[in-house]
Amino acid sequence: MRIAFTDKALSALKPKADRYEMQDTYCLGLAVRVTPEGRKTFNVKYRYGLAQKRMSLGVYPRMSLADARVKAMEVMRHVDEGTDPAKRRQQTDLRVDAVVAEFITRYAKPRNRKWMESERILLREFVAVFGKKDIREVTRQDVIEIMDGAIERGAHYQANRILSNVRKLYNWTIERGIVERSPVVGLKAPTKEVARERMLDDIEIKAVLRACLNDTYPFRQFVPLLLATGQRRGEMANMRWSELDLAKKTWRIPSERSKNGKAHVVPLSAYALDLIAEVPRFLDCDYVFTTTRRSPVSGFSKALRRLWLATGSDDWRYHDLRRTAASGMASLEVDPHVIEKILNHMTGKIAGIARVYNVYNYLKEAREALECWGTVLGDMARGEGS
C-alpha cells in the first residue's frame, strides 16, 4: 500500500499481528516495514538486472524521513549508473574494520571526549578478531567469546567495556541502516562492578615515591604528580606545556579534556613544580609526558607492573592515587568542598543550584591545600614524615 510519508503518517502506523510494509508515494522505491513489536525500518526496493532487491536503510525515528529519502535516492542513482548498491556496500562498507573506522570518525569523535579509549577497545578486542568479516555475520556467541577471553586473562571489567562499546557500535549501525539487528541485544555485563575504595597508607606512599626516584622519565615524575595534584591519569598524560603557567604556578586543563566538560585550574605546589622542573622539554613538542614527541605517554600497564615489583604491592591502580590524595588532604583538615574543587567534582556542597550561584573558584584555598599536601609528599619522598 502507498501513502505519502510524513512524520505524522509514520508515527500513526501501528503494529499488527504480522509484519507489513508501506511505500512512499513521493520517493520511488522507499518503503517502511512495521514489525509486530512496532519497529519501523526504512528500506529501498530496486531492480538490478532481472532481480528484484531490497536494501535496509535505517530505523525510524533514529533515521529521519529526510535522511531516508536521501539514501533511497543515492541507492537508485547507483542502480542508474549500472552498479548494484548491495554489492557495493558489501565490498566497501560492511567489513568490521571499515565499519568501526567509520563509527569512530562519524560518531565517537564528535560526541565522546574519551573516543580514543573506545577506539582502542574496539580495535584491540573486536577488529583484531573479526576485522575482515562482514559485520552482519558476527554472532552473539562471537561477542560472548571475546568477553570470555578477557575474563580468562583476568580483565573482568574490560569484558564489560567490550560489551558496552560493541553495543554502541551496533546501535549506530542499526541507525545507519548497515545492519538490521544487534547480536548483543539483551546481553548483560558479565561482571558486577564495585566502586573501589583502595587508598595507599603512608608506608605505601613512601614506597611508591622511592620506587619512582629509582625509575626514569616519564614515570619518575608522572606518578608523583598524580599524587601531588589529585588529577586523573588521562588528564595528566595529555598535559601540555602550553597549559602550564609556571609564573602563576597553575595548570589549566581545557574543557575538551576534562571529564565533566568544565575547564579546570589546578594550583601547582612547590613539590609539583620541582617535579615538572625535572621533565625534559623537547623541541617542537607541546606534550609534557611523551616518548615519541608526537603523542602523549603510553605504556601505563608496563610501568605499573614495574612499580608493583619495586613496592611489593600489586593491588593498587593509578586512580587509587587520586583517592589517596583526596584522603591525604582530608587528614590535613581541608574542607570537603575544597577537595571537590581540586578534584573537579560536581557533587557535594557546590553541586546543583549552589554551583550556579556560587561562582567563587576556591583557588586560594585549593592552593593552600595542595601546598600543605605537597609538603607532606616531599617529606615522604625524603624518607621523613609519619
N, C-alpha and C positions, 0 to 999 in steps of 0.2 A: 504494500500500500504506500502511496506517495502523499506526503504532506509538505507544507512549507516550513522548513526548520527555523524555529526561533527559540530563544531560551525559554520562553513561556511554554511553547509547544513541547519542547523536550522535557521540561520539568513535569509536564502533565502526563507523560507516558507512564503508565502504571504496570507493575509486574503482573504476569498471568501464570497460569499453571504450566504452560510450555513457553519456551523461548520464542520470541517473534522479532520481526525486523520491519523498520520503516525506512523509506527512501526520501531523499530531499528533492523537492521539485526545482530548487534553484541551482543545485550543483550536480552535474551529471556524475553518476556513479557513487555519490556519497550516501551512506546508509548508517543507521544506528540499530544495534541489536540490544534487546532488553531481555535479561535473564529472569527466571522466576524469583531470584533474590533481589531483583531491582537494579542490577548492574547495567549500565548503558555504555556500550562500546562503539565508537565510530569505526567504520571500515569503508573501504572503497572497492567497488567491483569493476573489473575491466576485462576486455577480451584481448588476449595475446595469441596471434595465430588463430587456431581453431579452438583454443581452450578458454573457458570462462574462469577467471581467477578472482580471488578476494585477498585484500591486504588489510590487516588491523592497523588502525591509526592511533587510538588512544581512548581513555576512559573519560566520559563526561561526568562532572563538570571540570575535572582536573585539566582536561584539554578543552579549551574553549571552542565554541562553534566556529568562530572566525579562523582559528588555527586549523581546525579540521578541514575547512573548505580550502585553505591554502595548501595543505598537504595533499588533499584529494586532487587538486589542480596540478600539483607537481607530479603526482603519480601518472595522471593522464598525459602530461607533457612528455614523460619518458616513453610512454606507450606510443605516442605520435612520432617520437624520434626513432622508434624501432627497437627500444630496449625494454626488456622485461623488468619492471621495478622490483619484483620479488627476488629475482636472481641478483640484481644489482645490490639490493640490501644485504643479501646473504654473503656476497663476496666482500663487501666493504664495511658493513655496519655491525654484523651480528657475531663476530668473533669476540670472545670475552675481553681480550686485551684492548680491542678497538672501542668497545662499549665502555669499559672502565675509563679509558683515556678521555672519552667524550664526557662521561659523567663528572670526572674531576674538573674538566675545563668549564663545562656549562653549568654545573650545579654546585659542586663542593667549593670551588674557589670563590665564587661571588657571594656565598652565603655563610661560610664557615671559616672563622679565623684559624681553626685547627685543621684545615683541609689537608695539610701535609701529613698529619697523623693518619687520616682516613686513607690517603694515597698509599702510605707505607704499608698499612694493614692489608689493603686490597691487593697491592702488587705482590707482597710477600706471601700472603696466605691464599689468595684466590687466583690471581693471574698466573702465578708461578705453577699452579696445578692445572688450571683449565684454560690457559692463555689462548690457544688456537681453536678451542671448542666453540661451537655455536652456543650462545648464551641461553637459547631456548631449550637446549638439550641437557643443561645442568639440572640434576635431580635433587630432591630433598635429601636423599642418602648421601649424595656427593658433599653437600654442605655439612651434614652431620659428621662425616668422616674427617673433614679438616678441623672441625671443632674438637672432635675426639682426639685428634693428633696433638692439638695444643694442650689439652688436659693431660695427656700421657707424658708430655715433656715438662709438666709442672706449671704451665702457663694458664691457670684456671680462669683468671679474669680476662686474659687475651681471648679465650674462647667466646666470652660474652661480647667482646669488641668486634670479633669476626662476624658474629651473628648480626649485631647492630648495623655494621657497615654494609653487609650483604643485603640486609633488609632495605636500607635506604637506597642502595643501588637498584634493586628490583622494583621498588615503589616508583622510582624515577623512570625506569624502562617501561613500566606499565603506563605511566602518564604520557610518555612519548610515543606509545604505540609500538614499541620494539618487541615486547612480549605481551602475552595476554594474561598470564598468571605468574605468581611468585612461588618458588619452591619452598619458601620459608614461612608461608602464612601459617599462623598458629604455633610456630615453633618457639618454645620458651628458652630463655637464657639457661645454659647448663649449670651455672654456678651462682649461688646466692652470695651477693657481695655484702660484706660487713665493713662499716666505716672503721678505718684504722685509728688506733689511739696510741700508737707507739711513739714514745719520746726517749731521747737519749739522756741518761743521767750525766752528772759532772765527770765521772770517771770515763764514760764512753766518749763524751765530747773531747776530753783531753787526748784520748787515744786517736780519735779521728783527726784532730788538728796536728798531732805529732806525725801521723801517717802522711798527711798532706805535705808537711815540711820535708819529708823524705821522697815526695813524688816530684813530678816535673810539670811545667806548663802544658796544658791549660788547667788541669785539675788541681794542681798545687794551690792555685788562687781561687778557682771556681767553687770548690766545695766550701771553704771557709767563708766565702762571700755569700753563699746561700744561708749560712748560719748568721752572718753579720747583718743581713738585710731582711731576712724572712720572706724573700720573694720566691716565685715559682721557678722550677728548673728551666722551663721553656722560655720564660721571660729573661732569665739570666743568660741562657745560651745565645739569645739573639741580641744581647746588649751591644749597642753601637757607641763608638767614641763620640759621635755627634750628639748623642743623648746625654752625655756627661758634661756637667758644668763644674769643673774642679775648683774654680774660684768660689762658687756659691756652695760647693760641696753637696751637689744634688745629682740624681739620676732620674730623668723623665722617661717613663715608659709610655709610649704613644697608645692611643685608644685602640688602634687596629691590632695591637699585640697583647692588650690587657684582656684577661679572661672575661671581665664584666663589661668590656667595651668602653670603659672610662679611663682617660689618661690619668696617670698616677705619678706623683713626685715622691721619690724616696730620698730622704736625707742620708748622707754618707758620713759615717763616723770616722774618727781618726784611724781606727783599726781597719775599716773598709778601704779608706784612701791609701793606706800603706800597702794593702794587697794589690790594689789597682796599679800603684806605682811600680810594682814588680813585673807587671804584664808587658811583654814586648809589643811594640806598635809597628805594624808592617806598612810599607809604602803602598798607597792607593788601596787600602783595605780599611773599611769602617768597622768591621767586626772586632770586638774586644777579645772574644774567645773563638779561635779558629785554628785549624791545622792545614787548611787548604788555601787560605787567603781569599777564597771565593764564596765560602758558605760557613755557617756557624758550626761550632764544635759538635761532634757526634761521638759515638763510642762510649756512651754512658754506662752500658751494662758491663763492658770490659773493665772500665775504671772502677765501678762499684765492686766488682769481684776482687779487684786488686786491693781496695780499701778494706773489704771484709777480711781478706787474708792478713793484712797488716794489723787490723784491730782485734782479730779473734772473734768477731761477731758478724753473723750473716743474716740477721733478722730485721735490719733497718733499711729504709729506702731513702732516696733523695727528698721526697716530700715530707718524710719524718723530721728532717732538719728544719723545715718551715714551722712545724708544730712545736719542735724543741725551742726555736727562737721565741715563739709566742709565749710558751710556758716560762722560759727564762726571764722574759720581760715582766710577766705577771708576778714572778717571785721577787722582782725588784719593786713591786707595788706600783707598776704602771697601770693607769686606768684602762679598763677593758675597751672603752670606745677609742682610745688612742692606739691600742694594739690592733683593733679592727681597721683603723685608718692606715696603719703601717702595712697591714696585710692586704689592703684594698678590698676588704669585705663590704658587702652591702646588707649587713644584718645588724641586729642588736640595737643599741641606743641611737644610732644615726641612720637607721633604715626607715623606709616608708615616708610618711609625711614629714617626719623630723628631718630627713635628708633633703627635702625640698626647701624647707625654710632655714635650716641650719647650714649656711654656706661657708662657715668658718672651716679652714682646712687643717687645723691642728698641727701645722707644720712645725711650730716651735716645740710643742710637746713631743711630737714624733722624733724630732732631732735629739732632744734631751734623753728620751727613752733609748734610742739606738746608740747614743754615745755611752750611756751607762752600760748597756749590754755589750758594746764593743770593748769597753774596758775590762769587763769580766772575761770575754773571749781572749783578749790579749794576755791577761794573767794566766789563763789556762794554757794558752799556746806556749808560754814560757815555763810551764810546769808549776805555776803558782796557783793561788786560789783554793777554793774548797774541793 
